[in-house]
């Protein structure tokens, strides 16, 4: 139904990635899974990140549900 993973990490920090099966989206599993990821990774890392984009309303809702504080924007240079 929903999985969390760590796409980027180093010795002190880790970033959460989340994927929810389409038929479970909007039903609440993502915040619980991200919270479980944070509890596990928080035992080994000092800094945890949850990254989303401005256009990803579902992912931003997960961040709001968890009470996360926005940190900033990532700017890219060059072609995609």
LOFIKOL-159794 format. One line per 3 residues: number of its first residue (from 1); for each residue x, y, z of C-alpha. Coordinates in pm, whole numbers. Last residue first. Layout:
N
NUM> X Y Z ~ ...;
***
This chain:
80
80> 1674 1922 -1749 ~ 1871 2209 -1894 ~ 2086 2435 -1683;
77> 2075 2565 -1329 ~ 1856 2421 -1056 ~ 1702 2589 -756;
74> 1595 2393 -451 ~ 1348 2577 -229 ~ 1346 2622 145;
71> 1304 2461 486 ~ 931 2414 524 ~ 848 2301 879;
68> 687 1961 919 ~ 362 1927 1113 ~ 317 1561 1014;
65> -20 1634 853 ~ 131 1935 675 ~ 415 1725 529;
62> 170 1457 414 ~ -49 1727 259 ~ 256 1854 68;
59> 297 1503 -72 ~ -63 1498 -191 ~ -39 1847 -341;
56> 271 1772 -547 ~ 301 2096 -744 ~ 525 2279 -499;
53> 760 1983 -486 ~ 836 1748 -200 ~ 1130 1660 20;
50> 1112 1511 368 ~ 1442 1563 545 ~ 1599 1412 856;
47> 1900 1544 1046 ~ 2085 1371 1331 ~ 2084 1023 1181;
44> 2098 675 1335 ~ 1804 659 1579 ~ 1621 917 1369;
41> 1621 672 1079 ~ 1378 438 1257 ~ 1147 703 1403;
38> 1158 899 1077 ~ 1063 592 870 ~ 772 523 1108;
35> 656 885 1070 ~ 686 855 690 ~ 471 539 701;
32> 207 700 920 ~ 196 1013 703 ~ 159 797 389;
29> -121 568 512 ~ -398 829 525 ~ -669 736 275;
26> -589 1001 14 ~ -389 756 -195 ~ -465 390 -125;
23> -590 298 -476 ~ -286 467 -631 ~ -27 271 -436;
20> 167 511 -218 ~ 533 601 -268 ~ 745 792 -21;
17> 1101 922 -24 ~ 1267 1029 295 ~ 1597 1213 308;
14> 1880 1123 542 ~ 2142 1317 740 ~ 2448 1260 960;
11> 2672 1002 789 ~ 2520 1053 444 ~ 2180 988 293;
8> 1981 1022 -29 ~ 1703 801 -172 ~ 1595 669 169;
5> 1274 472 135 ~ 913 485 247 ~ 651 242 122;
2> 272 253 94 ~ 0 0 0;
***
